[in-house]
Amino acid sequence: MMAVNLLHEVVHALREMSRQLDRLASQLERLPMSASVPVQVSQQVAGGFRPDPDSLTQKLKRYCEAWGVQLVEHAPEQPLNAVERERRHLARFMVEHYALLAPLLGLMRGTLASPRKLLRKVANLNSEQLGLVTNVLTRLHRLYMLDHYEYNRVERVVSFRVRKQPFAQNFLSGQWFEMGVAEQVKRLLNAHSHVLWRNARFQSPQGGCFEVDILIALWAGSEFRLAALECKSAGMLTEEEVSQIRRMASVLNLGAARCAVVFPKPVGEAQERLWFGQTGVSMECLVSLPAFLQSLTQ
């Protein structure tokens, strides 16, 4: 009988310890990520612990709950079918070769409202560059983003026309850039345990909704870290976008070291200072993105 009572006392003590640890974890989650306390505790307790994606997802949800933010939805983390998989592969390819493809993409973007047949000479391209350009145009045509594509080998000219369908318009107006950056982020953070949500839509404590193009939950330096990226393929920010980005960074409690706007190429220094002052987040481009992500892991 005494042994049974002793066992009950041990179980009760263990349960009480578990409740205290849960309360401590909840309090730590509510502290700003830049604070020193969570870092020190995490290093002492976690050591070499490497959480799996499910654990990181739970940490991300607890972080959002601590700041009164509720997840509404986000894009599937894995492609749902072969077409979606090819779209993501193509988007990453377009991002990797943006410098070469920028003129073509600019032509396409300029005709989205009123598609028409476009001609572009490619005689100035070497064989490798020509192969990259025709590869992208062929894949866009196969994915029904273009309703016309032809390469005239004799005259060294490509002709193409954007398809006037919502899915094609969305992809070519900037979705390709967001998808491509997301795929780049996955590759660059491959050595670290992380979860990436694209098009994450949240409800704020005030009741309104906001969206994050790319939300990253990362385990690095023995601690949980959160980062957000906004992707702007047009290379500019409107007043409305500035306001949305400032609000998103404020609600998620993310500063310039954890939140950035990503452009295809660098913006002017004066413009960068202006937008940084208006939003409080970093202004990055495809060239500087790896360094920004590297800083998240240090």
C-alpha positions as CSV (number, residue, x, y, z in Angstrom):
1,M,0.0,0.0,0.0
2,M,2.8,2.4,0.9
3,A,4.5,1.6,-2.5
4,V,1.2,2.5,-4.3
5,N,1.0,5.8,-2.4
6,L,4.6,6.6,-3.2
7,L,4.0,5.9,-6.9
8,H,1.0,8.2,-6.9
9,E,3.1,11.0,-5.3
10,V,5.8,10.5,-7.9
11,V,3.2,10.7,-10.8
12,H,1.7,13.8,-9.3
13,A,5.1,15.5,-8.9
14,L,6.0,14.7,-12.6
15,R,2.7,16.1,-13.8
16,E,3.3,19.3,-11.8
17,M,6.8,19.6,-13.3
18,S,5.3,19.2,-16.8
19,R,2.8,21.9,-16.2
20,Q,5.5,24.3,-14.9
21,L,7.6,23.6,-18.0
22,D,4.7,24.2,-20.3
23,R,4.0,27.6,-18.6
24,L,7.7,28.5,-18.9
25,A,7.7,27.6,-22.6
26,S,4.6,29.7,-23.2
27,Q,6.2,32.7,-21.4
28,L,9.4,32.4,-23.5
29,E,7.4,32.2,-26.7
30,R,5.8,35.5,-25.9
31,L,9.1,37.3,-25.6
32,P,10.4,39.2,-28.7
33,M,12.7,37.0,-30.8
34,S,15.5,39.6,-30.5
35,A,15.5,39.3,-26.7
36,S,18.5,37.6,-25.1
37,V,16.7,35.4,-22.6
38,P,15.2,32.9,-25.1
39,V,18.5,32.6,-26.8
40,Q,20.4,31.7,-23.6
41,V,17.7,29.3,-22.3
42,S,17.4,27.7,-25.7
43,Q,21.2,27.1,-25.9
44,Q,21.3,25.6,-22.4
45,V,18.3,23.3,-22.8
46,A,18.2,22.4,-26.5
47,G,21.9,21.8,-27.1
48,G,22.2,19.9,-30.4
49,F,18.5,19.3,-30.7
50,R,17.2,19.5,-34.3
51,P,13.4,19.7,-34.5
52,D,11.5,18.0,-37.4
53,P,9.1,20.1,-39.6
54,D,6.1,19.2,-37.5
55,S,7.8,20.5,-34.3
56,L,8.8,23.7,-36.1
57,T,5.2,24.1,-37.4
58,Q,3.9,23.9,-33.8
59,K,6.5,26.4,-32.6
60,L,5.4,28.7,-35.5
61,K,1.8,28.4,-34.5
62,R,2.6,29.1,-30.8
63,Y,4.6,32.1,-31.8
64,C,1.6,33.5,-33.8
65,E,-0.8,32.8,-31.0
66,A,1.5,34.6,-28.5
67,W,1.2,37.7,-30.7
68,G,-2.6,37.3,-31.2
69,V,-2.2,36.3,-34.8
70,Q,-4.3,33.5,-36.3
71,L,-3.4,31.5,-39.4
72,V,-6.2,31.4,-42.0
73,E,-4.5,29.5,-44.8
74,H,-1.3,29.0,-46.8
75,A,-0.3,27.5,-50.1
76,P,0.5,23.7,-50.0
77,E,4.1,23.1,-49.0
78,Q,4.4,20.3,-51.6
79,P,3.2,20.4,-55.2
80,L,-0.2,18.8,-55.6
81,N,0.4,17.5,-59.1
82,A,2.9,17.3,-61.9
83,V,1.9,20.6,-63.4
84,E,2.4,22.5,-60.2
85,R,5.8,20.8,-59.8
86,E,6.8,21.9,-63.2
87,R,5.6,25.5,-62.5
88,R,7.8,25.6,-59.4
89,H,10.8,24.2,-61.3
90,L,10.4,26.7,-64.1
91,A,10.0,29.6,-61.6
92,R,13.2,28.6,-59.9
93,F,14.9,28.4,-63.3
94,M,13.6,31.8,-64.3
95,V,14.9,33.3,-61.1
96,E,18.3,31.7,-61.5
97,H,18.6,33.2,-65.0
98,Y,16.8,36.5,-64.5
99,A,19.6,38.7,-65.8
100,L,19.2,37.0,-69.2
101,L,15.4,36.7,-69.2
102,A,14.6,40.1,-67.9
103,P,13.9,41.7,-71.3
104,L,11.6,38.9,-72.3
105,L,9.7,39.0,-69.0
106,G,9.4,42.7,-69.3
107,L,7.8,42.4,-72.8
108,M,5.4,39.8,-71.5
109,R,4.4,41.9,-68.5
110,G,3.8,44.9,-70.7
111,T,1.2,43.0,-72.8
112,L,-0.7,41.2,-70.0
113,A,-3.7,43.6,-70.3
114,S,-3.9,43.3,-74.0
115,P,-1.9,40.3,-75.3
116,R,-0.4,40.6,-78.8
117,K,2.2,38.7,-80.8
118,L,5.7,39.8,-79.9
119,L,8.9,39.4,-81.9
120,R,12.4,39.5,-80.4
121,K,15.7,39.0,-82.2
122,V,18.1,36.5,-80.6
123,A,21.0,36.7,-83.1
124,N,23.1,38.4,-80.4
125,L,22.9,35.5,-78.0
126,N,25.5,32.7,-77.9
127,S,24.4,29.1,-78.1
128,E,24.1,28.7,-74.3
129,Q,22.0,31.8,-73.9
130,L,19.8,30.9,-76.8
131,G,19.3,27.5,-75.3
132,L,18.2,29.0,-72.0
133,V,15.8,31.4,-73.7
134,T,14.1,28.8,-76.0
135,N,13.9,26.4,-73.0
136,V,11.9,28.9,-71.0
137,L,9.6,29.9,-73.9
138,T,9.0,26.2,-74.7
139,R,8.1,25.4,-71.1
140,L,5.8,28.4,-70.8
141,H,4.1,27.3,-74.0
142,R,3.7,23.7,-72.7
143,L,2.2,25.0,-69.5
144,Y,-0.3,27.1,-71.5
145,M,1.1,30.4,-70.3
146,L,1.7,31.3,-73.9
147,D,-0.9,30.6,-76.6
148,H,1.8,31.1,-79.3
149,Y,5.5,30.4,-79.5
150,E,7.8,29.9,-82.5
151,Y,11.5,30.1,-83.0
152,N,12.6,31.0,-86.5
153,R,16.1,29.5,-86.9
154,V,16.8,31.2,-90.2
155,E,16.1,34.7,-89.1
156,R,17.1,34.0,-85.5
157,V,13.9,35.5,-84.1
158,V,11.5,34.2,-81.4
159,S,7.8,35.1,-81.5
160,F,5.3,34.6,-78.7
161,R,2.0,35.8,-77.2
162,V,0.7,35.7,-73.6
163,R,-2.4,33.6,-73.0
164,K,-5.3,35.8,-71.8
165,Q,-6.3,33.5,-68.9
166,P,-6.2,34.3,-65.2
167,F,-3.7,31.5,-64.3
168,A,-1.3,32.7,-67.0
169,Q,-1.7,36.3,-66.2
170,N,-1.1,35.7,-62.4
171,F,2.0,33.6,-63.1
172,L,3.6,36.1,-65.6
173,S,2.7,39.2,-63.5
174,G,4.8,38.1,-60.6
175,Q,3.8,34.7,-59.3
176,W,6.8,33.2,-61.0
177,F,9.1,35.4,-58.9
178,E,7.5,34.5,-55.6
179,M,7.6,30.8,-56.5
180,G,11.2,31.0,-57.7
181,V,12.4,32.9,-54.6
182,A,10.7,30.3,-52.4
183,E,12.5,27.5,-54.2
184,Q,15.8,29.3,-53.8
185,V,15.2,29.8,-50.1
186,K,14.6,26.1,-49.6
187,R,17.8,25.3,-51.4
188,L,19.9,27.9,-49.5
189,L,18.5,26.8,-46.1
190,N,18.7,23.1,-46.9
191,A,21.3,22.5,-44.2
192,H,19.0,23.8,-41.5
193,S,15.7,22.5,-40.2
194,H,13.1,24.8,-41.5
195,V,9.4,25.2,-42.6
196,L,8.4,27.5,-45.4
197,W,4.9,28.8,-46.0
198,R,4.0,30.7,-49.2
199,N,1.0,33.0,-49.4
200,A,0.4,32.7,-45.7
201,R,-2.8,34.6,-44.8
202,F,-3.3,35.7,-41.2
203,Q,-5.9,37.4,-39.1
204,S,-4.5,40.2,-36.9
205,P,-5.6,40.9,-33.3
206,Q,-7.6,43.9,-34.6
207,G,-9.6,41.6,-36.9
208,G,-8.2,42.6,-40.3
209,C,-6.3,40.1,-42.5
210,F,-2.8,40.4,-44.0
211,E,-0.7,38.1,-46.2
212,V,3.0,37.1,-46.2
213,D,4.5,36.0,-49.5
214,I,7.1,33.8,-47.8
215,L,7.1,32.9,-44.1
216,I,10.1,31.0,-42.8
217,A,10.3,29.1,-39.5
218,L,13.9,28.2,-38.9
219,W,15.9,26.3,-36.3
220,A,19.4,27.7,-36.1
221,G,21.9,28.5,-33.3
222,S,19.8,26.2,-31.0
223,E,16.8,28.4,-31.2
224,F,13.6,29.1,-33.1
225,R,13.7,32.0,-35.6
226,L,11.0,33.5,-37.8
227,A,11.5,35.5,-41.0
228,A,9.3,36.9,-43.7
229,L,9.9,37.9,-47.3
230,E,7.8,40.0,-49.6
231,C,8.5,39.5,-53.3
232,K,8.1,42.4,-55.8
233,S,8.9,41.4,-59.3
234,A,8.0,44.9,-60.6
235,G,11.0,46.4,-58.7
236,M,8.9,49.0,-56.9
237,L,6.5,49.5,-54.0
238,T,3.2,51.4,-54.1
239,E,2.0,53.4,-51.1
240,E,-0.5,50.7,-50.3
241,E,2.2,48.0,-50.4
242,V,4.4,50.1,-48.1
243,S,1.6,50.3,-45.6
244,Q,0.9,46.6,-45.8
245,I,4.5,45.6,-45.3
246,R,4.9,48.0,-42.3
247,R,1.8,46.5,-40.7
248,M,2.8,42.9,-41.3
249,A,6.3,43.4,-39.8
250,S,4.7,45.2,-36.8
251,V,2.1,42.5,-36.1
252,L,4.6,39.7,-36.4
253,N,7.2,41.7,-34.4
254,L,9.9,41.4,-37.1
255,G,12.7,43.9,-37.6
256,A,15.0,44.5,-40.6
257,A,17.1,41.5,-39.7
258,R,14.2,39.1,-40.0
259,C,12.0,40.8,-42.6
260,A,12.8,41.9,-46.1
261,V,11.4,42.9,-49.5
262,V,13.0,41.0,-52.3
263,F,13.4,42.6,-55.8
264,P,14.8,41.0,-58.9
265,K,17.7,43.6,-59.0
266,P,19.0,46.3,-56.6
267,V,17.0,49.4,-56.2
268,G,18.6,52.9,-56.1
269,E,20.3,53.8,-52.8
270,A,18.0,56.8,-52.2
271,Q,14.9,54.7,-52.9
272,E,16.2,52.0,-50.6
273,R,16.7,54.4,-47.7
274,L,13.2,55.9,-48.3
275,W,11.4,52.5,-48.3
276,F,13.5,51.3,-45.4
277,G,12.4,54.3,-43.4
278,Q,8.8,53.8,-44.4
279,T,8.6,50.1,-43.7
280,G,11.3,49.3,-41.2
281,V,12.4,46.2,-43.2
282,S,15.4,45.3,-45.4
283,M,15.5,45.9,-49.1
284,E,17.1,42.9,-50.8
285,C,17.6,41.6,-54.3
286,L,18.4,38.2,-55.8
287,V,22.1,38.9,-55.5
288,S,22.0,39.9,-51.8
289,L,19.3,37.3,-50.8
290,P,21.8,34.5,-49.9
291,A,23.7,36.8,-47.5
292,F,20.4,37.8,-45.8
293,L,19.4,34.2,-45.4
294,Q,22.9,33.4,-44.1
295,S,22.5,36.0,-41.4
296,L,19.3,34.2,-40.2
297,T,21.4,31.1,-39.4
298,Q,24.2,32.8,-37.5
